[in-house]
Structure formats: structure tokens, C-alpha cells
């Protein structure tokens, strides 16, 4: 199975080295990494703007976005739902296995 090695740093300075499993039909790991980074950066900018955004609000918005994108795919809803569940579970498991450490500051 192919994987995407991805490092992220939380707002509190914790770094995570994550090895995401890639779906067998992934065409471009680079594109997946680019979209992941773009989504995380957009969320960070939105949250930094202030307001009363909770972690639950963020997860809810991501779930809605994923559901909308899945509905736009030309397959049955049952197939989309199954794929979404598999992808989310695999990605979450990867984050639980991720090495974490304090990020160095430059």
C-alpha cells in the first residue's frame, strides 16, 4: 500500500509525522498533499480571523464539505458513503499512530 508522509505543526507547537495510507486508485500523491495543505491553511486563516469557532464547528464544516464533494462524484450514494467512511477511518488511524514531538523554533 502506498502512503503519504505528511508533517504538520499544531498551534501549540506539537509536530506530527503522519503516514497516511493512500487509496489504491490514488493518481497523484503530490496533488493529495497539496490539497491537504491548502485545506489546512484555509482553515487556519479562517480560525485566526477571530470569532467563536469551536473544534466541533471545524469538524462539522469538513464533514459537510466532504459530503458535498462525495455527492458530486458520479457513483451511487452508497458507494460514496462507503469510500468516505474508509478514507476517514484510515486517515484517523494514521494520526493516532503518528510520532509527535515538540517542534523547534527558528
N, C-alpha and C positions, 0 to 999 in steps of 0.2 A: 504494500500500500504506500502511495506517495504521501508526503506530508509537507506542510508549510511551516517553516521555522519562523517564529514571529516574536519579537521582543517589544514589550510595552512598559511604560513607566506610569504609575498612578500619581495622582495629585499629591499624595503623601510621601512620594519618593521611593516607593517599592517597585522594583523592576521584576517583571515576569518573563521568563523564557518559555514560550509555549510551542509545542509541536502539534499543530493542528492536523488531523487526518484530512486528506483531500478525497473527495468523491472520485470513484474510478473513472467517471466521464469528464473530469475537470480538463478543460482545454488549455488554460493558462494560469499557472500558479502565480505568475507575476501580476496578472490582472486581478486575481483574487486578493492578493496582498495590497495592491493599490486601492481597490475598493474598500477593503477593511480599514486601511489607514484613513481614507477620505471620510468614511462614516464616523470613525472615532474622532477625527479632527473637527468635523462639523458639529458633533455632539458637544465636544469641549468648548467650542466657540459659543454655542447656544447657551450652555450652562453658565459660562463665565459672564454672560450678559446680565447676570443677577436674576432676581425673581425668586420664586419659591419652588423651583423644580426639585422633585424628590427622585431618589433612585428608582422608585416604582414608576414614576412618570416616564423616566427614560426607557425602562424595560417595556412599558406599555406602548410607547411610540415605536420602538423597534419591532415589537410583535405585530403591530398594525402595518408597518412598512413591509415586513416580511409576508404578511397575509396578502397585502395588495399585490406585491410582486409575484407571489405564487398564483394568484388568480389570473394574472396576465399571461402565464405560461399556457401553452396550448396542449394541456393534458387534462385528464379528469381531476376534479377536486380531490378525490380520494388519493390519487397518486401524488398530487402536490402536498397534501397534508402528511402523507407517509414520509415523503422526502424531507419536508421541513422538520418533522419530529426527529428523524435520523440525524440530520445535519446539526440541529441544536443540541441533541444529546451527545453526539460525538465531540462537538466543539466544547461543550461544558466539561465533559470528562477530561479533555486535554488541558483545560485551565486548572482543573483540580490536581493534575499531575505536574503542573509547571513548577520549575525551580523558581524560587523567589529570593531576592536579596535586596539590600539597600543600594540604590543607585548612587553612583559617585557624582559629585557636582563639579562642574568645570569652573 
